[in-house]
Amino acid sequence: MKEKNVQPLRTAKEIEDMKWALRRYGSEPDYFLFVFGINIGHRVSDIIPLTVGDVRDKSHVVVREKKTNKSEGIPLPHKPTERL
């Protein structure tokens, strides 16, 4: 099978269009992962292993990068239960 040429979203409009599409055609977890990922700047493969317990009632979350195996503490908003 031929590889697809995937390009990053570069403009605010492209990001808003993706959020709209995920809201309309995707699931709530898909939308959350997209918004969370673009706000912390990590790959989806880095944030998929996170659990609710890793985030709930925390001031930060530790993300381990699969590519480099480095860990990084990411601060969370004061109310992480707010809808993004």
Secondary structure, DSSP 8 states (H G I E B T S, - for coil): ----------SHHHHHHHHHHHHHHS-HHHHHHHHHHHHHT--HHHHTT--HHHHTT-SEEEEE-TTT--EEEEE--S-TTS--
